[in-house]
């Protein structure tokens, strides 16, 4: 039997925690088809991961995220056009239309964040940056319009991301997803009251700058994430990531900070609920047809998901 692309399940946490940024939608990453979203969530539940924020990066995955959150109580959604996709939509003449769809999705009760959005100068060349900036500013306005958190993707664009947030006005709840800066950058974010979300990269042996940033971040501004299927924490770097791997990152953070794992989990759980609200604040739509007892299954990502239509009293008389 070939070795699984995923790592073994770790020891369960005593105090549960949330993964505030993950991608459970079909990714096309080799080996990821081994698990579907049920598997990821069930394995996460078994080790103390209480829930996740499922993050969209384009129209298809944002629709998928919003509709999964509508039927799965362990999932809230974030929706956005990723900064590296914004130039593509702009070149196709569809960026405004795409942003209008994100605005519509943002109004749904279990969509709690706009993201991931921001700037990425690593993968996008100079000619695509105008579309990135326009998209980023539009997402900021959508987050403020609905009072939602903003999840920021910032790669090799620290100065311009901070300048945009300060010029346009950041939403009240702003999260630097997979924080990648050093202590100096962390200080600027902290001064603005922005949250820093640490992923498995904080456990990498060469991530000294990240751990320096972690060390100076006030506990009330800390969040944790997997960014699955990417950025698997040590000692399983190189394997596919999943929400159930979150205990490794949390334990690594606690060890570096010299604090109790359960105390840190309790603080980060409180922070996460401050940012996104309670996972049970809005009911899900039961994914079961009461008349046929057929369980609704998420279809492949080929567009919007249609929930089963329950018959009305009139239609059954």
C-alpha positions as CSV (number, residue, x, y, z in Angstrom):
1,X,0.0,0.0,0.0
2,X,1.4,3.4,-0.9
3,X,1.9,6.0,1.8
4,X,-0.9,8.5,2.4
5,X,-0.3,12.0,1.2
6,X,-1.5,13.1,4.7
7,X,0.2,12.8,8.0
8,X,-1.1,10.7,11.0
9,X,-3.7,12.2,13.3
10,X,-2.0,14.0,16.3
11,X,-3.0,13.7,20.0
12,X,-6.2,15.6,20.7
13,X,-6.2,19.0,22.3
14,X,-7.8,19.3,25.8
15,X,-9.3,22.7,24.9
16,X,-10.7,23.0,21.4
17,X,-9.7,25.6,18.8
18,X,-10.8,26.9,15.4
19,X,-8.9,26.9,12.1
20,X,-9.6,30.4,10.9
21,X,-8.3,29.8,7.3
22,X,-8.5,26.6,5.3
23,X,-9.3,25.4,1.8
24,X,-11.5,22.2,1.8
25,X,-12.7,22.6,-1.7
26,X,-11.3,20.3,-4.4
27,X,-7.9,21.7,-5.1
28,X,-6.4,19.5,-7.7
29,X,-3.3,19.1,-5.6
30,X,-2.0,15.6,-6.1
31,X,-3.1,13.3,-3.3
32,X,-5.8,15.7,-2.0
33,X,-8.6,13.6,-3.5
34,X,-7.9,11.0,-0.7
35,X,-10.1,13.1,1.7
36,X,-13.3,15.0,1.1
37,X,-14.6,17.8,3.3
38,X,-16.4,15.3,5.6
39,X,-13.1,13.5,6.2
40,X,-11.2,16.8,7.0
41,X,-13.9,18.0,9.4
42,X,-14.4,14.7,11.1
43,X,-10.7,14.2,11.7
44,X,-10.5,17.8,12.9
45,X,-13.3,17.2,15.4
46,X,-11.5,14.1,16.7
47,X,-8.5,16.2,17.8
48,X,-10.4,19.3,19.1
49,X,-10.8,21.5,16.0
50,X,-14.2,22.9,16.7
51,X,-14.8,24.5,13.4
52,X,-13.1,26.1,10.4
53,X,-13.4,29.2,8.2
54,X,-13.5,27.8,4.6
55,X,-12.0,30.4,2.3
56,X,-12.8,31.1,-1.3
57,X,-10.3,32.4,-3.8
58,X,-12.4,32.9,-7.0
59,X,-16.1,32.8,-7.9
60,X,-16.4,29.0,-8.0
61,X,-14.7,28.4,-4.7
62,X,-16.4,31.3,-3.0
63,X,-19.8,29.9,-4.1
64,X,-18.8,26.5,-2.9
65,X,-17.6,27.9,0.5
66,X,-20.8,29.9,1.1
67,X,-23.0,26.9,0.3
68,X,-21.0,24.5,2.4
69,X,-21.3,26.9,5.3
70,X,-25.1,26.9,4.8
71,X,-25.4,23.2,5.4
72,X,-22.4,22.3,7.7
73,X,-22.4,23.7,11.3
74,X,-18.6,23.3,11.7
75,X,-18.0,25.7,8.8
76,X,-18.2,29.5,8.3
77,X,-17.2,31.0,5.0
78,X,-15.0,33.7,3.6
79,X,-15.4,34.8,0.0
80,X,-13.2,36.8,-2.3
81,X,-11.3,37.0,-5.6
82,X,-7.7,36.2,-4.8
83,X,-5.2,38.9,-5.7
84,X,-3.6,36.6,-8.2
85,X,-6.9,36.0,-9.9
86,X,-8.0,39.6,-10.1
87,X,-5.8,40.4,-13.2
88,X,-7.4,37.4,-15.0
89,X,-10.9,38.5,-14.3
90,X,-9.9,42.1,-15.4
91,X,-8.4,40.8,-18.6
92,X,-11.6,38.9,-19.3
93,X,-13.7,42.1,-18.6
94,X,-15.4,40.3,-15.7
95,X,-13.8,41.8,-12.6
96,X,-16.8,44.1,-11.8
97,X,-19.2,41.3,-12.3
98,X,-17.1,39.0,-10.0
99,X,-17.0,41.7,-7.3
100,X,-20.8,42.1,-7.5
101,X,-21.1,38.4,-6.9
102,X,-18.8,38.6,-3.9
103,X,-21.0,41.4,-2.6
104,X,-24.1,39.2,-2.9
105,X,-22.4,36.3,-1.2
106,X,-21.3,38.6,1.6
107,X,-24.9,39.2,2.6
108,X,-25.4,35.5,3.5
109,X,-25.6,34.9,7.2
110,X,-22.9,32.2,7.5
111,X,-20.4,34.2,5.4
112,X,-18.4,36.0,8.0
113,X,-15.3,37.3,6.2
114,X,-14.1,38.8,3.0
115,X,-11.0,37.1,1.9
116,X,-8.6,36.2,0.9
117,X,-7.8,39.5,-0.7
118,X,-4.8,41.8,-0.7
119,X,-1.7,42.2,-2.9
120,X,0.8,39.6,-4.2
121,X,3.8,40.9,-6.0
122,X,5.5,37.5,-6.0
123,X,3.2,35.8,-8.6
124,X,1.7,38.9,-10.4
125,X,3.8,41.0,-12.6
126,X,3.7,44.8,-12.8
127,X,1.0,44.9,-15.5
128,X,-1.4,43.1,-13.3
129,X,-1.0,45.1,-10.2
130,X,-3.6,47.8,-11.1
131,X,-6.3,45.1,-11.1
132,X,-5.0,43.8,-7.8
133,X,-5.2,47.2,-6.2
134,X,-8.7,47.9,-7.5
135,X,-9.9,44.5,-6.4
136,X,-8.3,44.9,-2.9
137,X,-10.0,48.3,-2.3
138,X,-13.3,46.9,-3.5
139,X,-13.1,44.0,-1.1
140,X,-12.3,46.4,1.8
141,X,-15.4,48.3,1.0
142,X,-17.5,45.1,0.9
143,X,-16.2,44.0,4.3
144,X,-17.0,47.4,5.8
145,X,-20.5,47.5,4.2
146,X,-21.5,44.2,5.9
147,X,-19.4,44.6,9.0
148,X,-17.4,41.5,8.2
149,X,-13.8,40.5,9.0
150,X,-11.2,41.1,6.2
151,X,-8.6,38.3,5.6
152,X,-5.5,39.7,3.9
153,X,-3.1,37.8,1.6
154,X,0.2,39.8,1.6
155,X,3.1,38.4,-0.3
156,X,6.1,40.6,-1.1
157,X,3.8,43.7,-0.9
158,X,4.0,44.7,2.8
159,X,4.4,48.4,2.2
160,X,1.6,48.7,-0.3
161,X,-0.8,46.6,1.7
162,X,-0.3,48.7,4.8
163,X,-0.5,51.9,2.8
164,X,-3.8,50.8,1.2
165,X,-5.4,49.9,4.6
166,X,-4.4,53.2,6.1
167,X,-5.5,55.3,3.1
168,X,-8.8,53.5,2.5
169,X,-9.6,52.7,6.1
170,X,-9.3,49.1,7.3
171,X,-12.4,47.2,8.6
172,X,-12.7,47.0,12.3
173,X,-11.7,43.3,12.2
174,X,-8.7,42.9,9.9
175,X,-6.7,39.6,9.8
176,X,-3.3,39.1,8.3
177,X,-3.7,35.5,7.1
178,X,-0.6,33.4,7.2
179,X,1.4,36.3,8.6
180,X,4.7,36.4,6.8
181,X,6.4,39.5,8.2
182,X,9.0,40.1,10.9
183,X,8.7,41.8,14.3
184,X,8.9,45.3,12.8
185,X,5.9,44.6,10.5
186,X,4.1,42.9,13.4
187,X,4.5,46.1,15.5
188,X,2.8,48.2,12.8
189,X,-0.1,45.7,12.6
190,X,-0.4,45.6,16.4
191,X,-0.5,49.4,16.7
192,X,-3.5,49.3,14.4
193,X,-5.2,46.6,16.3
194,X,-5.0,44.1,13.5
195,X,-5.0,40.3,14.1
196,X,-2.0,38.2,13.1
197,X,-2.9,34.6,12.1
198,X,0.0,32.1,12.2
199,X,0.1,29.0,10.1
200,X,2.4,25.9,10.2
201,X,5.2,28.1,8.8
202,X,5.8,29.3,12.4
203,X,7.1,25.8,13.3
204,X,9.6,25.7,10.5
205,X,13.2,25.6,11.7
206,X,14.3,28.6,9.6
207,X,11.3,30.8,10.6
208,X,13.1,32.8,13.2
209,X,11.6,36.1,12.0
210,X,8.1,34.7,12.3
211,X,8.7,33.5,15.9
212,X,10.1,36.9,16.8
213,X,6.8,38.4,15.5
214,X,4.8,35.8,17.5
215,X,6.7,36.7,20.6
216,X,5.7,40.3,20.6
217,X,2.1,39.9,19.5
218,X,-0.4,40.5,22.3
219,X,-2.3,37.3,23.1
220,X,-5.6,39.0,22.3
221,X,-4.5,39.6,18.7
222,X,-3.4,36.0,18.0
223,X,-5.1,33.6,15.6
224,X,-4.1,30.2,14.1
225,X,-4.7,28.5,10.8
226,X,-3.7,25.7,8.6
227,X,-4.1,27.2,5.1
228,X,-4.7,23.6,4.1
229,X,-3.7,21.8,1.9
230,X,-0.6,23.9,2.1
231,X,2.0,24.8,4.8
232,X,1.9,21.6,6.8
233,X,3.6,22.2,10.2
234,X,6.8,20.5,11.4
235,X,7.5,17.6,11.7
236,X,5.3,16.7,8.7
237,X,6.4,19.5,6.3
238,X,6.0,18.3,2.8
239,X,2.9,16.3,3.4
240,X,-0.6,17.6,2.6
241,X,-2.2,19.8,5.3
242,X,-5.6,19.5,6.9
243,X,-7.5,21.1,9.8
244,X,-6.6,18.1,12.0
245,X,-3.0,19.2,11.9
246,X,-3.7,22.4,13.8
247,X,-2.6,21.0,17.2
248,X,0.9,20.7,15.9
249,X,1.0,24.5,15.1
250,X,-0.7,25.4,18.4
251,X,1.7,23.3,20.4
252,X,4.7,24.8,18.6
253,X,3.4,28.3,19.3
254,X,2.8,27.5,23.0
255,X,6.3,25.9,23.3
256,X,8.0,29.0,21.9
257,X,5.9,31.3,24.1
258,X,6.6,29.2,27.2
259,X,2.9,29.0,27.9
260,X,0.3,26.2,28.6
261,X,-1.2,24.8,25.4
262,X,-4.8,24.8,26.8
263,X,-4.4,28.4,28.0
264,X,-3.3,29.5,24.6
265,X,-6.1,27.5,22.9
266,X,-8.7,29.2,25.1
267,X,-7.3,32.6,24.3
268,X,-7.2,32.0,20.6
269,X,-10.7,30.5,20.6
270,X,-12.0,33.6,22.3
271,X,-10.2,35.8,19.7
272,X,-11.6,33.8,16.8
273,X,-15.1,34.1,18.0
274,X,-14.5,37.9,18.5
275,X,-13.5,38.1,14.8
276,X,-16.0,35.8,13.2
277,X,-18.8,35.4,15.7
278,X,-20.2,32.1,17.0
279,X,-20.3,29.1,14.7
280,X,-23.8,28.3,16.0
281,X,-25.2,31.9,15.8
282,X,-27.0,31.2,12.6
283,X,-28.7,27.8,11.9
284,X,-27.6,25.7,9.0
285,X,-30.1,24.3,6.4
286,X,-30.6,20.6,7.1
287,X,-29.1,18.7,4.2
288,X,-31.7,16.0,4.4
289,X,-35.0,15.5,2.5
290,X,-37.5,14.8,5.3
291,X,-39.7,12.8,2.9
292,X,-37.2,10.5,1.2
293,X,-34.5,10.4,3.9
294,X,-31.9,11.0,1.2
295,X,-28.8,12.7,2.4
296,X,-27.7,15.7,0.3
297,X,-24.1,15.4,-0.8
298,X,-21.9,18.3,-2.0
299,X,-21.4,17.9,-5.8
300,X,-18.1,18.5,-7.6
301,X,-17.2,22.2,-7.9
302,X,-18.9,23.0,-11.2
303,X,-21.0,26.0,-10.0
304,X,-23.6,26.8,-7.4
305,X,-25.0,24.1,-5.2
306,X,-28.7,23.5,-5.2
307,X,-30.2,22.4,-1.9
308,X,-33.0,19.8,-2.1
309,X,-36.4,21.5,-2.3
310,X,-38.7,20.3,0.5
311,X,-42.4,20.0,-0.4
312,X,-44.8,22.5,1.0
313,X,-48.1,21.6,2.7
314,X,-50.0,22.7,-0.4
315,X,-48.0,20.3,-2.7
316,X,-48.7,17.3,-0.5
317,X,-52.4,17.7,-0.1
